[in-house]
Amino acid sequence: MRIFILGGGFGGLQAATTLRQELGPEHDVTVVDRNPKFVMGLNKPRIMIGQSRVVDVQHDLARLNPRRIQYVDWEVHEIDFAKRRL
């Protein structure tokens, strides 16, 4: 079974990690996001006041791949539930 998680923010990453831990290898878990980088929300105020730089606190979503979570840099325009397609 293929599972697509739309959005690589905190919630999407937590969902992907939990599903990967709970499901067997016959399930493919894929995170889809148009931004290949993730910045944890708690760092954003520090960036705004100059205590951190974005480049220092962002994480590449491709780092999910060794955890058997695929990342796709893609923008979803439509979800077709009847055909089960993005």
Secondary structure as UniProt FT lines:
FT   STRAND          2..6
FT   HELIX           10..22
FT   TURN            25..26
FT   STRAND          28..33
FT   STRAND          37..39
FT   HELIX           41..43
FT   HELIX           44..48
FT   TURN            49..50
FT   HELIX           54..57
FT   STRAND          58..60
FT   HELIX           61..67
FT   STRAND          69..73
FT   TURN            81..84
//
